[in-house]
């Protein structure tokens, strides 16, 4: 299977790799498209739209058209904001949810033709980073109408009606500085894990309450990105860093749905916190992760072993991949 990997960079727009991360290039933008030195924060691909990519930037939403090999601007009320997260419903590629800084959530139900701002009711100011921002968005794996979001620094938010109303979930969290969620129902009951500024938390009641989870393998309390391998194996990955950008990082792996953890064995030195982990159900064995300072690591055996790519791409915010479109 041919694949395309994508990396969202701060200052160099979006990088493409057609050889599983060995080499990288940016798209030509002779006319229109994303400015090549723009800040791109996030990416979204969809199984029903081979080759198409959505990108959230500091100058708006863009959509990659593989047939024309160009980025097309998508009008939205988010122009001028930092569009930090963008996701498409797994069962409906036209349902798009985006999260921004300042923290807000915008929803399109028609593929980006129109948008509305969801009435989340989150804080407009916060400590440390001044302005809250959306750090993750995902659709519930069971209930197709439920959306989950994490806001840094304003806890976890859940909507059960596709974004029309929202509930803040923070009971038991040691901090409202939240980063990412993993939701699974594979153990006979639902469990949710949440990575935060002050470690890992778990909920066994669908997010209503949270308990702190000790992870003795983590040398630092700063937990950032999480992702489950895109299968039913029980393998979950969790990134830990010495501080938000930092000078060192560690990728942990659990083989039992987060009960126990071990070092995933990234080649060292890791130059900063692992900021994103890219998986795809089209091949659960192929996984990428990237540091915030541009290192890229790849596994072709489901995260058992990793190699570091020779190319570093400057400051990165997200890495993902998808099957290449049919020629």
C-alpha positions in Angstrom: 0.0 0.0 0.0 1.4 3.4 -1.0 1.1 6.1 1.7 1.5 9.8 2.2 2.7 11.2 5.5 2.0 14.8 6.5 3.6 17.0 9.0 2.2 20.4 10.2 5.0 22.8 10.9 5.3 26.2 12.6 6.9 28.4 9.9 7.1 26.0 7.0 3.4 25.1 6.3 2.8 21.4 5.6 5.4 18.8 4.7 4.6 15.8 2.5 6.4 12.4 2.4 5.7 9.8 -0.2 8.3 7.3 1.1 7.1 6.8 4.8 9.1 9.6 6.2 12.5 9.1 4.5 12.3 12.4 2.5 10.0 15.4 2.8 8.9 18.2 0.6 6.4 21.0 0.6 3.8 21.6 -2.1 4.5 24.3 -4.7 2.3 27.3 -4.3 3.0 29.3 -7.4 -0.6 30.6 -7.4 -2.8 30.5 -4.3 -2.6 27.9 -1.7 -1.0 28.0 1.8 1.8 30.5 2.1 5.0 28.4 2.4 6.1 30.1 5.6 2.8 30.0 7.4 2.2 28.3 10.7 0.2 25.1 10.3 -1.0 23.6 13.6 -3.1 20.6 12.6 -4.2 18.2 9.9 -7.1 15.9 9.2 -7.5 13.0 6.6 -10.5 10.8 6.1 -10.9 7.3 4.7 -13.7 8.4 2.4 -11.7 11.2 0.8 -8.4 9.6 -0.4 -5.6 12.2 -0.8 -7.6 15.0 0.6 -6.2 16.8 3.7 -7.6 19.6 5.8 -5.1 21.9 7.5 -5.6 24.5 10.2 -3.2 27.4 10.1 -2.8 30.9 11.4 -4.3 32.3 8.1 -7.4 30.0 7.9 -8.5 26.6 6.9 -7.1 25.0 3.7 -8.0 21.8 1.9 -5.5 19.8 -0.2 -6.9 18.8 -3.6 -4.8 15.8 -4.8 -6.1 16.0 -8.4 -5.0 19.6 -8.8 -2.0 19.2 -6.4 -2.8 22.5 -4.7 -4.2 23.9 -1.4 -7.6 25.6 -1.7 -8.7 28.2 0.9 -11.8 27.3 2.9 -13.7 30.4 4.1 -14.5 30.3 7.8 -15.0 32.6 10.8 -11.6 31.3 12.1 -9.5 33.5 9.8 -6.9 35.3 11.9 -7.1 32.8 14.8 -4.8 29.9 15.5 -6.6 26.8 14.3 -5.0 24.2 16.5 -7.3 21.2 16.0 -9.4 20.0 13.1 -11.2 16.6 12.9 -13.8 15.0 10.6 -16.5 12.6 11.8 -15.4 9.0 11.0 -18.8 8.3 9.5 -19.4 11.6 7.8 -16.5 13.5 6.3 -18.6 16.6 5.9 -19.0 17.0 9.6 -15.9 19.0 10.7 -15.1 20.2 14.1 -12.2 22.7 14.7 -10.7 24.2 17.8 -8.8 27.4 18.1 -6.8 29.8 20.2 -8.4 31.8 21.8 -10.3 28.6 22.8 -13.4 28.2 20.8 -15.0 25.3 18.8 -16.4 25.8 15.4 -18.5 23.2 13.5 -19.4 22.7 9.9 -22.0 20.1 8.8 -21.5 20.7 5.1 -17.9 20.1 4.4 -16.8 23.6 5.3 -19.3 25.6 3.2 -20.8 27.1 6.4 -19.7 27.2 10.0 -21.1 28.0 13.4 -19.5 28.7 16.8 -20.4 26.1 19.4 -21.8 27.5 22.7 -19.1 25.9 24.8 -18.9 28.5 27.6 -15.2 28.0 28.3 -13.0 30.6 30.0 -11.4 33.4 28.0 -8.4 33.8 30.2 -6.2 31.5 32.2 -2.9 31.3 34.2 0.5 30.6 32.7 -0.4 30.7 29.0 -2.8 33.7 29.3 -5.2 32.6 26.6 -6.9 29.1 26.7 -6.5 26.9 23.6 -8.1 23.7 22.3 -5.5 20.9 22.6 -7.6 17.9 21.3 -10.9 17.1 19.7 -12.3 13.6 19.0 -15.6 11.9 18.2 -16.8 9.3 20.7 -16.0 5.8 19.4 -19.5 4.5 20.3 -22.0 7.4 20.4 -21.9 9.1 17.0 -23.4 12.3 18.4 -20.8 12.8 21.2 -17.8 15.0 20.9 -14.9 15.3 23.4 -12.5 18.3 23.6 -9.7 19.2 25.9 -8.9 22.9 26.6 -5.6 24.1 28.0 -6.1 25.5 30.6 -9.9 24.8 31.2 -10.4 21.1 31.7 -12.4 18.6 29.6 -15.6 19.3 27.7 -18.2 16.9 26.3 -21.1 17.4 24.0 -23.7 14.7 23.5 -25.6 16.5 20.7 -23.0 17.2 18.1 -21.8 20.4 19.6 -25.0 22.2 20.4 -24.6 22.0 24.2 -21.5 21.3 26.3 -20.6 20.1 29.8 -17.4 20.9 31.7 -15.7 17.8 33.3 -13.1 18.5 35.9 -14.1 16.6 39.1 -10.9 15.0 40.5 -8.4 16.5 38.0 -5.2 17.7 39.7 -5.0 20.5 37.1 -7.2 22.0 34.4 -4.2 22.0 32.1 -5.3 19.1 30.0 -3.9 17.8 26.7 -5.3 14.6 25.2 -7.7 11.7 25.7 -7.9 8.1 24.9 -11.3 6.5 25.1 -11.9 2.7 25.0 -14.7 0.2 25.7 -12.7 -2.9 25.1 -12.6 -4.2 28.7 -16.4 -4.6 29.1 -16.8 -1.1 30.5 -15.7 2.3 29.4 -12.4 3.8 30.5 -10.9 7.2 29.6 -7.4 8.3 30.1 -6.4 12.0 30.1 -2.9 13.4 29.9 -2.2 16.6 31.8 0.5 19.0 33.0 0.5 17.1 36.3 0.4 13.5 35.1 -2.1 10.9 34.0 -5.8 10.7 35.0 -8.4 8.0 34.5 -12.2 8.0 34.5 -14.4 4.9 34.8 -17.7 6.8 34.7 -17.6 8.4 31.2 -15.7 11.5 32.4 -17.9 12.5 35.3 -15.1 12.0 37.8 -11.3 11.5 37.5 -8.6 9.8 39.6 -4.8 10.4 39.4 -2.8 7.4 38.0 0.8 7.0 39.2 3.1 6.1 36.3 6.5 5.4 37.9 8.2 4.9 34.6 7.7 8.7 33.8 10.7 10.8 35.0 8.6 14.0 34.7 5.0 14.9 35.4 4.4 16.6 32.1 2.2 14.2 30.0 1.3 15.4 26.5 0.1 13.2 23.6 -1.7 9.9 23.8 -2.9 7.4 21.1 -4.0 3.9 21.0 -2.6 1.6 18.3 -5.3 1.5 15.6 -6.5 -2.0 16.4 -7.9 -4.0 19.4 -4.5 -5.0 20.8 -4.6 -2.9 24.0 -1.5 -1.1 23.0 -1.5 2.6 24.0 1.3 5.2 23.6 1.9 8.2 26.0 4.4 11.0 25.7 6.2 12.6 28.6 8.5 15.6 28.5 10.7 17.6 30.9 8.5 20.6 30.2 6.1 21.9 27.4 8.8 22.3 24.8 11.8 21.2 26.8 15.0 19.5 25.9 14.1 15.9 26.4 11.2 13.5 26.0 10.1 9.9 26.4 7.5 7.7 24.7 5.8 5.2 27.0 3.9 2.1 25.8 1.2 0.1 27.6 0.2 -3.3 26.4 -2.8 -3.6 28.7 -5.0 -0.6 28.1 -3.0 1.7 30.4 -2.7 -0.6 33.5 1.2 -0.8 33.2 3.7 1.2 31.2 7.2 0.7 29.7 9.7 2.7 27.7 8.8 2.4 24.0 12.4 2.5 23.1 12.8 5.6 20.9 16.3 6.1 19.6 18.0 8.7 21.8 18.6 11.5 22.4 15.0 12.8 22.0 15.4 16.6 21.6 12.1 17.7 23.2 8.6 16.6 24.2 6.8 14.2 21.8 4.0 16.4 20.6 1.9 14.1 18.4 1.5 10.4 17.5 0.1 9.5 14.1 -1.8 6.3 13.5 -4.2 5.0 10.9 -6.5 2.0 10.9 -5.5 1.3 7.3 -2.3 -0.2 8.7 -2.0 -0.3 12.5 1.6 -1.3 12.3 2.7 2.0 10.7 3.0 4.7 13.4 4.8 8.1 13.4 5.5 10.4 16.2 7.3 13.8 16.3 8.8 16.1 18.8 7.9 19.7 19.0 11.4 20.6 17.9 11.2 18.6 14.6 12.5 15.1 15.2 10.4 12.3 13.5 10.3 8.7 14.6 8.7 5.8 12.7 7.6 2.3 13.6 6.6 -0.3 11.0 5.8 -3.1 13.6 3.1 -1.4 15.7 5.4 0.4 18.0 7.6 -2.5 19.0 10.7 -0.9 17.5 11.4 2.6 16.2 13.9 4.4 14.0 14.6 8.1 13.8 14.3 9.8 10.4 17.4 11.6 9.2 15.4 14.7 8.2 14.3 17.1 10.9 11.7 19.7 10.0 11.9 22.5 12.5 9.1 23.1 14.9 6.3 20.6 14.4 2.8 20.4 15.9 1.2 17.3 14.3 2.2 14.3 12.1 -0.2 11.9 10.4 -0.5 9.6 7.4 -3.0 8.1 5.1 -3.2 5.8 2.1 -2.2 7.5 -1.1 -5.0 8.1 -3.6 -5.3 5.8 -6.5 -3.6 7.1 -9.7 
